[in-house]
Amino acid sequence: MTISPSRSQPSARYIISLIACIIIGLVLLIAGTGKLIGIGQMPGQTEFLDRFIPDFLLTPESAQFIGLIFIPYILPIVETALAILLFMGMWPRLAAIIVVPLTLGFMANNTWTISQGIDKYPDCVCFGAWETLTGARFTPTQSLYIDIVLFVLAVIVIFVHPGRFFSSQFWFAKKSTNDRS
């Protein structure tokens, strides 16, 4: 006689996905809200964009949008929204898929910053106002390690999260089905 696992006990895949979602969500929440507190501030390291984006894509209008709107205003909102989705357990695979290019961009930024030398950019400023308020400063190298971990965790969520692509964590799915009854 085989004993089937109970529906009330979460699977190992679910637990791994849940832990990865919580860690990614926590880091993104700290980074996003830290940037929202000091909204509109532009870190100096973003000057690397003109070296990586081809000239035909980086028109003056697109550079202005990236530098004046996307990075200082939209990026913190996206980080915070992704953190909330991951904490709620709503569409974790979709959130993780969005986290992958986000972390790749952060890794490119930190790699370029490291290549410029620690004297030019001693701090990452990745966590916005929280770094100033807490006194915790991260070097670009430390931030690169954090970005690599976030990337790996996002890939884990994409491939390990149980269920279909748009499935949610069990408590969110359970709550939404209870609301319909």
PyMOL commands that set and color helices and strands:
alter all, ss='L'
color gray80, all
select helices_A, chain A and resi 12-37+44-52+60-88+92-116+129-134+140-160+170-180
alter helices_A, ss='H'
color red, helices_A
deselect
rebuild
show_as cartoon
